[in-house]
Every structure is written in C-alpha cells, then in structure tokens.
Amino acid sequence: MTPWEDAWFNGKLMPPHAYPQLLLIEAEAIAEELLFDGNFRSILEDWVPRERADRAMGEALWSGCRVHGQTNKRVPPIPVMARLMYTEPRAENIVDLEDQIRADLYRAIREWIASFRTYGSKLEEAP
C-alpha cells in the first residue's frame, strides 16, 4: 500500500500531490457531469434506491466511505478524485483525462458495491 493510500484508508492527513491545477479543474468539471450520468447511476440503482444511489455517486467520486461508527477508518472505494491526484501516469490531454476518470469511476463503483455487499446499511459517506 502506498503512503497516500494508507493515509486515505486511515483518515490521516493526505500527503501533498503534484497534480497540475488546470487539469484538476478540468477533472472536477468532468466529475460533476458524471455525477448525473445515467450509465453509472443505473449500476448503483440495481443495488440501492435512487436517493442512496445519489449519495453513492458522490462517495465514489469525492468523499469515499466508512462503516458507521468507525470515524477514522475508511473502506473502499478510494474516490476517483483522490486516486486521480496520486496515480501515475497522468493524463496529458482532456480526452485522456476523461477516459481515466471514467475508468476510475467504474472501478470505484465496483469497489463500492463490494463494500455495500459486506457492510450493507452500515456503509456511509466518509467525512
């Protein structure tokens, strides 16, 4: 496990990242669009009601998850935006960036479902 992954899962201060600010702004805009993407959302709606799927999308993209009552420990998935800032190689253009974010979101949704299968209603948004 890398230092940033350890920090993420254990609720520690994340190490600095060197992700380019302009790409980060573009990534946030792409993530905002994907938040409402029916293709991703429908996968989650096979598991949970629509309102919970809304929160799950935010968890997969930004906040991550924890088990209720475990305030300093997170469970998968690592959110797309956190993974994006620390994973190499970085996208070099907007097309590659969107492809990377989509691939990371599919991964995060698969991991969210696995956590939901394990923890059920105890799975909640991480702070």
N, C-alpha and C positions, 0 to 999 in steps of 0.2 A: 504494500500500500504506500502510495506517495505521501509526502508530508501534507500536501493540501487536502488529499482525501481523508487522512487521519484527522486533520483539523475540522473538516466538514462533518464527518460522522460523530465526532466527539464534542461538537458545539464549541470549539475553540476559535480564537481569532484566526481568520484566514491569512495566509502569507500574502505579501504583495504580488501582484501579477503585472506582466508587461504587455497586456493585450492593448493594441492600438485603440485609442479613444474614438477615432472616427469609425472604425469597424464595430466597436461596441455600440455606438449609437445606431448604426445600421442593423446590428443584431437585435437590439431592443425593438426596433420597428418591425422586423420580421417576426419576432416572438409575439408581439401584440396582434399581428394578423393571424398567426397560427392559433392563438388563444380561442378564436371563434371558428376555426376550420372544422367543418363537419366530418371530414375523413378521420381526423384524430379523435374528436369528441365522441363519435359513434362507437369507437372501440371501447371507450370507458363506459358509455351508456349501456353496453352489454352487461356490465358488472354492477353498476350503481345507478340510482335515479339521476335525472338531469341536474338537479341542484348540486349533488355531490360530485358529478362529473365536472361541473364548472370549477369547483374548488380543486379537484384532482388535476385539471389542466394547469392551474396556477402553481400547484405543488410540483408538477413535472417540469414546468418552465422556469420557475423562480425560487420558490421557498423550500421545497423538499418536504419530508415527512418525519414524524416521530410517532412513537407509541404513547398514547395518553398516559400522563403521569411521569414520563421519562423526559424531564425538561432539558437535560444536557446531552442527550444522545439521539442521533438521527438514524433513520433506516433508509434503504434505497427507495427511490432513486436519488442520485445526485442530480439536482436540477440542470436543465440544459444550459442556462446562462452561467452557472458556476463551472460546469465542465468545459464550456467553450473558452473561458478565460485562462484555463490552466493546461489545456491539451495541445500538444504539438502534433503535426504541423498545423499552422494556422492557415485559414483561407486567405487567398490573395486577391479575390475579387468578390463582388456581390453574389454572383451566380454560385460560386463555390461555397460562400458563406451560407446561403440559403440551403444548399444541399447538405452541408454539415449540420445545420440546425435541425433540419427535417430528420436526418438520420439519428441525431442525438435524441430528438423527441420520440421517435419510435422506440428507441432503447429505453428511455425514461418511462414511457407508458408500459412497456413490458415489465420493467422492474417495479413500477407502481402496482400493477396487477398482482405480481408475485407477493409483494408486501401486503396487499389487501387480502390475498388468499390466506396469508399467515396470521394477520392481526385483525382482520375484519373491521368492525366499527370502532376499534381502538386506534386505528390509523387516523392521524390528524395532521394538519398543517404545522410545520416547524416554524418557530419564530425566526 
